[in-house]
């Protein structure tokens, strides 16, 4: 009789553990699906906002907000006269240390 009672509780605990595991897997699947959908939306927005040389731009592009770093120089990428430049700024002196032209391959 005691053995039957023990196994009855064991099966109930097993059922609860299986239900918790199934709920965890369901939550993980939903999170991955939502993440994939958001990634696709961001990619479509980025593709729609991209500028193709020779074609008029369909959206205005702007830089997002700047964030500070705890230490070191700040690097800024900018475009001037259809060329790309990388400028380094010193955090302590708040002055431009260097500016150099960088090569950006045409991906179109």
C-alpha positions as CSV (number, residue, x, y, z in Angstrom):
1,X,0.0,0.0,0.0
2,X,2.8,2.4,0.9
3,X,4.6,1.6,-2.4
4,X,1.5,2.5,-4.4
5,X,1.1,5.8,-2.5
6,X,4.8,6.6,-3.1
7,X,4.6,6.0,-6.9
8,X,1.3,7.9,-7.1
9,X,3.1,11.0,-5.7
10,X,6.1,10.3,-7.8
11,X,4.0,10.4,-11.0
12,X,2.2,13.6,-9.9
13,X,5.6,15.3,-9.3
14,X,6.8,14.0,-12.7
15,X,3.7,15.4,-14.4
16,X,4.3,18.8,-12.8
17,X,7.9,18.8,-13.9
18,X,7.0,17.9,-17.4
19,X,4.4,20.7,-17.5
20,X,6.9,23.3,-16.2
21,X,9.5,22.2,-18.8
22,X,6.8,22.4,-21.6
23,X,5.9,25.9,-20.4
24,X,9.5,27.0,-20.4
25,X,10.0,25.6,-24.0
26,X,6.9,27.4,-25.1
27,X,8.1,30.7,-23.7
28,X,11.5,30.2,-25.3
29,X,9.9,29.6,-28.7
30,X,7.7,32.7,-28.4
31,X,10.8,34.8,-27.5
32,X,12.8,33.5,-30.4
33,X,9.9,34.2,-32.8
34,X,9.4,37.7,-31.5
35,X,13.1,38.4,-31.8
36,X,13.2,37.1,-35.4
37,X,10.2,39.2,-36.4
38,X,11.7,42.4,-34.8
39,X,15.0,41.7,-36.6
40,X,13.2,41.4,-40.0
41,X,11.4,44.6,-39.4
42,X,14.6,46.4,-38.5
43,X,16.3,45.0,-41.6
44,X,13.4,46.2,-43.9
45,X,13.5,49.7,-42.3
46,X,17.3,49.8,-42.8
47,X,16.9,48.7,-46.4
48,X,14.2,51.2,-47.1
49,X,16.3,54.0,-45.6
50,X,19.5,53.1,-47.4
51,X,20.9,55.5,-49.9
52,X,21.9,54.1,-53.3
53,X,24.4,56.4,-55.2
54,X,22.7,58.0,-58.2
55,X,19.2,57.6,-56.9
56,X,17.4,60.2,-54.8
57,X,17.1,59.4,-51.2
58,X,13.6,58.4,-50.1
59,X,14.2,59.1,-46.4
60,X,16.2,61.6,-44.4
61,X,19.1,59.9,-42.5
62,X,20.4,61.1,-39.2
63,X,22.7,59.9,-36.5
64,X,21.3,58.5,-33.3
65,X,22.2,59.7,-29.8
66,X,25.8,59.7,-28.6
67,X,26.9,57.9,-25.6
68,X,30.0,58.5,-23.6
69,X,32.5,55.9,-22.7
70,X,34.3,55.7,-19.4
71,X,37.8,56.2,-20.7
72,X,39.7,56.6,-24.0
73,X,39.3,58.5,-27.2
74,X,36.1,59.0,-29.1
75,X,36.0,57.9,-32.7
76,X,33.5,59.6,-35.1
77,X,32.8,58.5,-38.7
78,X,31.6,61.2,-41.0
79,X,31.3,61.9,-44.8
80,X,32.7,65.0,-46.5
81,X,32.9,65.6,-50.3
82,X,31.7,62.0,-51.0
83,X,34.6,60.6,-49.0
84,X,34.5,59.0,-45.6
85,X,36.7,60.1,-42.7
86,X,37.4,58.8,-39.2
87,X,38.2,61.5,-36.6
88,X,39.6,60.8,-33.1
89,X,38.8,63.1,-30.3
90,X,40.7,63.3,-27.0
91,X,38.2,63.1,-24.0
92,X,40.3,65.2,-21.6
93,X,41.4,68.0,-24.0
94,X,38.1,67.9,-25.9
95,X,40.0,68.5,-29.1
96,X,40.4,66.6,-32.4
97,X,43.6,64.5,-32.3
98,X,43.6,63.2,-35.8
99,X,41.5,62.8,-38.9
100,X,42.1,60.3,-41.7
101,X,40.3,59.2,-44.8
102,X,39.1,55.6,-44.8
103,X,38.2,53.3,-47.7
104,X,34.6,52.1,-47.9
105,X,33.9,49.6,-50.6
106,X,30.8,50.1,-52.7
107,X,28.5,47.2,-51.9
108,X,26.0,47.8,-54.7
